[in-house]
Amino acid sequence: MTTTTPDWRALAGSVSYPTGLLIDGTWEAGSARHEVVSPIDGQVVTDVAFADAADVDRAVASARAAFADRRWAGMAPADRKDVLVRWAHLVNEHAEQLAVLTALEMGKPAREAKAIDVRACHRTLRWYGEAIDKVLDEIPKVPDTSWALIEREPAGVVGAITPWNFPLTLETWKIAPALAVGCSVVLKPAELSPLTALYVAQLGLEAGLPEGVLNVVNGGGATAGAALAGHMDVDIITFTGSTATGRAIMTAAAQSNMKRPYLELGGKGANIVFPDADLDKAAAAAAWAVTYNAGQMCTAGSRLVVHESVKDDVLAKVLDAMAGLQPDNPLNDDAPIGAIASARQLDTVHGIVTEGLADGGRLLVGGAPVLTETGGSYYPPTVVDELRPESLLAQKEVFGPVLSVLTFSSDEEAVTIGNATNYGLASAVWTNDLGRARRTSKGLQMGTVWVNCYEEGDLTVPFGGVKQSGFGSDKSLHAMDKFTNLKTTWIELA
């Protein structure tokens, strides 16, 4: 069976989508309008409604009313499952529209967005839909004269604030488990990438989500985001983004109603290569791990920590692989990588590289914006060698395709360098020695450690970090626990 390659450019010019706020099942104009600028060429795609604090109040009130009358939480689990599974099928049917919107608003190659991001969105909705009626409560063993129940009850209204780097994936990682357990949700997507969130929400209404169960408030972090994080009637706030913003959300949660915050924050992944590893595979993965999504991943393998005896060999292979991973227009079906998500982010990436080089290190490739004649935001794979573990480029999250190279001479030093940042999200270990792999992975202070691979996993395993990478896992059944309260009922029978 052959498949036809979509005409991404034609689709980009014809795709339609909502541009309002979704409050109580209705699309509203909001208090202001905000331009969505494409990083492909710097042109305005459209403008969308932006929410102020009053709009957020109405969205939260809608979610609270929906939760209080149990129009969703009181629905039979099997019926909630049917809605989420229908929603997943609709996402699949609209895969090309969602993929091209991803390319337009944040610069990811549309081909890649369809194959990876849309598929993740579909699978997440379906997986949590199927899990709804399979997660059981508990009846512990107690004396015969008593009876005890341990129940997981939906926590109430969930505020979800999501980033622009994986809008489809990260939105559904939060929405799906929260809805699965019976919560109502107010979603604030990133101001750079609201279009995919609005499109998916529209599909949710078509699938049968009751009014008010999912509300979407586009807006800035300082307005809509702050209003949601500090709202007295939001029970849980879940956030993916920068560590600095995570601190502000934690403060707002504490100073309002002490809502539970769950934060997935920055990272500075260490890709540790031992001399006994498959060096071809490790080098190819190292090049991909820092250039995929134009390096805009909190899990990016942004530190190549390589044994001194194989450094030159590995680095040569990495540079060779990167030569085929140059940025291009994401509407081209063969684009290896796409754009940086905005002109502002491009300036941030280049500023960090410039400052980092002044702090030491030797630039091997890249180091300056490219394709500037397009008006878009493109940065090439960039490699800086001869860095100290404490140097700026080895410590700061760049969020661009920038690889810092460090060397080690012993297993213990590899672990020390791997842990030598404020972050603890994800890293990888490359070795053919199972004992070394186990010792190193145990020694690394990370939420995830990959062995002889990078960025692998599925919905059955949790994703989250330690240290200043945050706390509270997305994915897996553990994600459902975040959105529930445990209730014990003790009954005396005698």
C-alpha positions in Angstrom: 0.0 0.0 0.0 1.4 3.4 -1.0 0.8 6.6 0.9 0.6 10.1 -0.7 2.9 12.7 0.7 0.7 15.7 1.8 1.2 19.0 0.1 2.1 20.8 3.3 2.3 24.2 1.8 -1.2 23.9 0.3 -2.6 22.6 3.5 -0.9 25.5 5.4 -2.9 27.9 3.3 -6.2 26.2 3.7 -6.4 24.7 7.2 -9.1 26.3 9.4 -9.2 26.3 13.2 -10.8 28.1 16.2 -9.2 31.3 17.4 -11.3 32.1 20.5 -11.3 31.1 24.1 -13.2 28.0 25.0 -15.3 28.7 28.0 -18.3 26.6 29.1 -18.4 24.9 25.7 -18.6 28.2 23.7 -15.9 30.0 21.7 -15.5 33.5 23.0 -13.7 36.6 21.8 -11.7 37.2 24.9 -10.4 40.6 26.3 -7.7 41.1 23.6 -6.2 39.6 20.4 -2.7 38.3 20.0 -0.8 37.6 16.7 0.6 34.1 16.1 3.8 34.6 14.2 5.3 31.7 12.3 9.0 31.0 12.8 9.1 29.6 9.3 9.2 33.1 7.7 8.4 35.6 10.4 4.9 36.2 9.0 1.7 36.4 11.0 -0.4 33.2 10.7 -3.5 34.6 12.5 -4.5 36.3 15.7 -6.2 34.6 18.6 -8.2 35.7 21.6 -6.1 36.3 24.8 -7.6 36.0 28.3 -7.2 38.3 31.2 -7.9 37.5 34.8 -11.7 38.0 34.4 -11.7 35.5 31.5 -9.8 33.0 33.6 -12.3 33.5 36.5 -15.1 32.6 34.1 -13.3 29.5 32.8 -12.6 28.3 36.3 -16.2 28.9 37.4 -17.3 26.9 34.4 -15.0 24.0 35.3 -16.1 24.2 38.9 -19.8 24.0 37.9 -19.1 21.1 35.7 -17.3 19.3 38.5 -19.9 20.1 41.1 -22.9 18.8 39.2 -20.9 15.7 38.2 -21.8 15.9 34.5 -18.4 14.3 33.8 -17.1 13.0 37.2 -20.4 11.2 37.8 -20.5 9.6 34.3 -19.9 5.8 34.3 -16.2 5.1 33.7 -17.0 3.1 30.6 -18.9 6.1 29.2 -15.9 8.5 29.9 -13.7 6.0 28.2 -15.9 6.0 25.1 -15.5 9.8 24.9 -11.7 9.8 25.2 -11.4 7.0 22.7 -13.6 8.8 20.2 -11.5 11.9 20.7 -8.4 9.9 20.0 -9.9 8.6 16.7 -10.8 12.2 15.7 -7.2 13.3 16.3 -6.1 10.5 14.0 -8.5 11.6 11.3 -7.2 15.2 11.6 -3.6 14.2 11.7 -2.4 16.3 8.8 -4.2 19.5 9.9 -2.7 19.2 13.4 0.8 18.5 11.9 0.7 21.5 9.7 -0.5 23.8 12.5 2.4 22.5 14.6 4.8 23.5 11.8 3.2 26.9 11.4 3.2 27.9 15.0 6.4 26.4 16.4 8.5 25.4 13.4 8.6 21.6 13.7 8.8 19.7 10.4 5.2 18.8 9.5 6.2 15.3 8.4 7.7 14.7 11.9 4.8 16.3 13.7 2.4 13.9 12.0 4.6 10.8 12.6 5.5 11.6 16.3 3.5 14.4 17.9 0.0 13.7 16.5 0.6 10.0 17.1 1.5 10.7 20.7 -1.6 12.8 21.2 -3.8 10.1 19.7 -2.2 7.3 21.8 -2.3 9.3 25.0 -6.0 10.0 24.8 -6.7 6.4 23.8 -4.4 4.9 26.5 -6.0 6.9 29.4 -9.4 6.3 28.0 -8.8 2.6 28.1 -7.3 2.8 31.6 -10.3 4.5 33.2 -12.2 1.4 34.1 -9.2 -0.7 34.9 -7.7 1.3 37.8 -9.2 -0.1 41.0 -9.7 1.1 44.5 -8.6 -0.9 47.5 -10.2 -2.9 50.3 -7.4 -3.6 52.8 -7.3 -6.5 55.2 -8.7 -5.3 58.5 -10.3 -7.1 61.5 -13.5 -9.0 60.8 -15.5 -6.6 62.8 -14.5 -3.7 60.5 -14.6 -2.8 56.8 -12.2 -0.3 55.2 -12.4 1.3 51.7 -9.6 3.3 50.1 -11.0 5.3 47.2 -9.3 7.6 44.7 -11.6 10.5 44.1 -11.1 13.2 41.4 -9.4 16.2 43.0 -11.6 18.8 41.3 -10.5 21.6 39.0 -7.1 21.2 37.3 -5.2 24.2 35.9 -2.7 23.0 33.2 -0.1 25.4 31.8 1.9 23.9 28.9 4.9 24.9 26.8 5.4 25.5 23.1 8.1 22.9 22.3 5.7 19.9 22.1 2.2 21.4 22.3 0.3 18.4 21.2 2.1 15.9 23.3 2.5 17.8 26.5 -1.1 19.1 26.5 -2.5 15.7 26.3 -0.1 14.2 28.8 -1.9 16.5 31.3 -5.4 16.7 30.0 -6.0 13.0 29.4 -5.2 11.6 32.9 -6.9 14.5 34.6 -10.1 13.9 32.6 -9.8 10.2 32.9 -10.2 10.3 36.7 -13.1 12.7 36.5 -11.5 16.2 37.0 -12.5 19.3 35.0 -9.6 21.2 33.3 -8.7 24.7 32.4 -5.8 24.6 29.9 -3.5 27.6 29.2 -1.4 26.7 26.2 1.8 28.6 25.5 1.3 32.0 23.8 3.5 30.9 20.9 1.5 27.7 20.1 -2.2 28.0 20.9 -3.6 26.7 17.5 -3.0 23.0 18.1 -4.6 23.3 21.6 -7.7 25.0 20.2 -8.0 22.5 17.4 -7.7 19.5 19.7 -10.2 21.0 22.1 -12.7 21.4 19.3 -12.3 17.7 18.5 -12.9 17.0 22.2 -16.3 18.8 21.9 -17.1 16.8 18.8 -16.2 13.6 20.7 -18.8 14.4 23.4 -17.0 16.2 26.2 -19.7 18.0 28.2 -19.6 21.7 28.3 -17.3 23.2 30.9 -15.3 20.0 31.4 -12.4 21.4 29.3 -11.9 25.1 29.0 -9.0 26.7 27.0 -7.7 30.2 27.9 -5.0 31.4 25.6 -2.9 34.1 27.1 0.4 35.4 28.5 2.1 33.8 31.5 2.0 37.1 33.5 -1.7 37.4 33.0 -3.6 34.2 32.2 -0.9 31.9 33.6 -0.6 33.9 36.9 -4.3 34.1 37.3 -4.6 30.3 36.9 -1.7 29.5 39.2 -3.0 31.8 42.0 -6.7 31.1 41.6 -8.5 30.2 44.8 -10.8 27.7 43.1 -8.2 25.7 41.3 -7.3 22.5 43.2 -4.2 21.4 41.2 -1.8 23.2 39.0 0.3 21.2 36.6 3.0 22.9 34.5 5.8 22.1 32.1 8.3 24.8 31.3 11.3 26.7 32.7 12.6 26.3 36.2 12.2 30.1 36.8 8.5 30.0 36.0 8.1 26.8 38.0 9.3 28.7 41.1 6.8 31.4 40.4 4.0 28.9 40.1 5.0 27.2 43.3 4.9 30.5 45.1 1.5 31.4 43.7 0.1 28.0 44.7 1.4 28.4 48.3 0.2 32.0 48.6 -3.3 31.2 47.3 -5.2 28.1 48.4 -2.2 25.8 48.8 -3.2 23.9 45.6 -0.9 21.0 44.8 1.6 22.0 42.1 3.2 19.4 39.8 6.2 20.8 37.9 8.2 19.4 35.0 11.0 21.9 34.5 14.4 22.3 32.7 17.1 19.8 32.0 20.7 19.5 31.0 21.0 15.9 29.8 24.3 14.1 30.0 25.0 11.6 27.2 27.7 9.5 28.7 29.8 7.4 26.3 32.2 4.7 27.7 35.0 3.3 25.5 33.4 -0.1 25.3 30.2 1.2 23.7 29.0 0.8 20.1 30.5 4.2 19.1 28.7 4.5 15.8 25.3 4.1 17.5 26.3 6.3 20.4 27.5 9.1 18.1 24.5 9.0 15.8 22.2 9.2 18.8 24.2 12.0 20.3 23.8 14.1 17.1 20.1 13.4 17.0 19.5 13.9 20.8 20.6 17.5 20.6 19.1 18.4 17.2 15.7 16.8 17.3 13.0 19.4 17.6 15.8 21.9 16.9 17.2 21.1 20.4 14.1 22.5 22.0 13.7 19.6 24.5 14.1 19.6 28.2 15.5 16.1 27.8 17.9 17.1 25.0 21.3 15.4 25.2 23.0 18.7 25.4 26.2 17.5 27.2 28.3 14.8 25.4 30.3 13.3 28.3 32.8 11.0 26.5 35.7 9.0 27.7 39.0 10.7 26.8 40.3 7.6 25.0 37.5 7.6 22.4 36.7 11.3 22.3 38.3 12.1 19.0 36.6 9.2 17.3 33.2 9.9 18.8 33.4 13.6 18.0 34.3 13.0 14.4 31.3 10.7 14.0 29.0 13.2 15.7 30.1 16.0 13.4 29.6 13.7 10.4 26.0 12.9 11.5 25.2 16.6 12.1 26.2 17.5 8.6 23.0 15.8 7.5 20.9 17.5 10.2 20.7 21.0 8.9 17.6 23.3 9.4 15.2 23.8 6.6 11.6 25.0 6.0 9.4 22.7 8.1 6.8 22.6 5.3 9.4 20.7 3.1 8.7 17.0 3.5 12.5 16.3 3.6 13.4 18.9 6.2 15.9 17.3 8.6 15.1 19.8 11.4 12.9 22.8 11.4 13.0 26.3 12.9 13.6 27.7 16.4 10.1 28.5 17.7 10.4 32.2 17.7 12.7 35.1 16.9 13.0 35.8 20.6 14.1 32.2 21.3 16.6 32.4 18.4 18.1 35.5 20.0 18.2 33.6 23.4 20.0 30.6 21.9 22.6 32.7 20.1 23.1 34.9 23.1 23.9 31.9 25.3 26.3 30.5 22.7 28.1 33.8 22.4 28.3 34.3 26.2 29.4 30.6 26.6 32.2 30.9 24.1 33.5 33.9 25.9 33.5 31.7 29.0 35.8 29.2 27.3 35.6 26.4 24.8 36.3 25.8 21.2 33.6 26.2 18.5 33.8 23.3 16.1 30.7 23.9 14.0 27.7 26.2 13.8 27.4 29.1 16.2 25.3 31.6 14.3 21.8 31.9 12.8 21.3 30.6 9.2 18.7 31.1 6.5 18.3 34.7 7.6 17.1 35.7 4.2 13.8 33.7 4.8 12.8 36.0 7.7 12.5 32.8 9.8 14.3 31.6 12.9 16.9 29.0 12.1 20.0 27.8 14.0 22.4 25.1 12.9 23.7 22.2 14.9 26.5 23.8 17.1 29.3 21.9 18.9 31.6 23.4 21.5 34.6 21.4 22.6 37.1 21.6 25.5 34.6 22.8 28.1 34.9 22.6 31.9 32.0 20.9 33.7 31.3 24.2 35.6 31.4 26.4 32.4 28.2 28.3 31.3 27.5 26.1 28.3 27.9 22.9 30.4 25.5 24.3 33.0 22.8 26.4 31.3 19.8 25.0 29.5 20.2 26.5 25.9 17.0 25.0 24.4 18.6 25.0 21.0 20.7 22.5 18.9 23.9 23.2 20.9 26.2 20.4 22.1 28.7 20.9 24.9 31.6 18.3 24.9 33.2 17.2 28.1 35.6 14.3 28.8 36.2 11.9 31.7 38.8 9.3 32.6 37.0 7.1 35.2 33.6 5.7 35.8 33.3 7.7 39.0 34.2 10.9 37.2 31.6 10.3 34.6 28.9 10.1 37.3 30.2 13.2 39.0 30.1 15.2 35.8 26.6 13.8 34.9 25.3 15.0 38.3 27.2 18.4 38.2 24.2 20.6 37.3 21.1 21.8 39.1 19.0 19.7 36.9 18.0 16.0 37.2 15.6 15.2 34.3 17.2 12.6 31.9 20.5 11.3 30.8 21.9 8.3 28.9 24.6 5.7 29.4 26.4 4.0 26.5 28.3 0.8 27.4 28.3 -2.9 26.6 29.1 -3.7 30.3 25.8 -4.5 32.1 27.4 -4.0 35.5 28.8 -0.6 34.5 25.4 0.4 33.0 23.7 -0.5 36.2 26.2 1.2 38.5 26.2 4.4 36.4 22.4 4.6 36.1 22.0 4.1 39.8 24.6 6.8 40.5 22.9 9.4 38.2 20.4 11.7 40.0 17.9 11.7 37.2 14.2 10.9 36.7 15.1 8.9 33.6 18.2 7.1 32.5 18.4 5.5 29.0 21.0 2.8 28.4 22.3 2.4 24.8 19.5 4.5 23.5 18.1 8.0 23.8 14.5 9.4 24.3 12.9 5.9 24.3 9.9 4.8 26.2 6.1 4.8 26.0 3.0 5.6 28.0 3.5 2.8 30.5 6.5 4.5 32.1 6.5 7.7 34.1 8.3 10.9 33.0 9.5 13.4 35.5 12.6 14.8 37.2 14.4 15.5 40.4 16.4 18.4 41.8 15.5 21.6 39.9 13.9 19.6 37.1 10.8 19.5 39.2 8.5 16.7 40.7 5.4 14.8 39.8 5.4 12.5 36.8 3.6 12.7 33.5 2.7 9.4 31.7 1.8 6.0 33.1 -0.8 5.2 35.7 1.2 7.3 38.2 0.0 10.4 36.3 -3.6 9.6 37.2 -2.6 9.6 40.9 -1.7 13.3 40.7 -5.3 14.3 40.0 -6.9 12.3 42.7 -7.4 12.5 46.5 -7.2 9.4 48.6 -10.2 8.9 50.9 -10.4 6.3 53.6 -13.8 5.1 54.8 -13.7 2.9 58.0 -16.8 1.0 58.9 -17.4 -0.7 62.2 -19.6 -3.7 61.6 -20.1 -5.0 65.1 
